[in-house]
Amino acid sequence: MDQRDIGRLIDKICRNRFHTLVRAAYTAVPVNREFKGKIYGSEPAVSVVLDFETIMLGEVFRPMIPAETCELYEINCPEREVAEEEG
């Protein structure tokens, strides 16, 4: 990607969402003077790896968590609570 757009990409992913950038790494793409293979144009190009952390709000996503995962991490699982009340 164009190295000048990295900040804009991160902003688009994170703004008003529950994503937080935790690691970024990039390396320059070597100039391809022979025009063989991938050609990125005349702009400065980089290969980018971005790692994000996403916060999943408990009350919204907890009903989607499998019972096995709830047990493993000792989370109060709504489907387990309902089963206990009915059983």
Summary of the structure (lengths in Angstrom):
residues: 87
radius of gyration: 21.9
end to end distance: 56.2
largest distance: 71.8
contacts: 162
relative contact order: 0.18
helix: 39%
strand: 24%
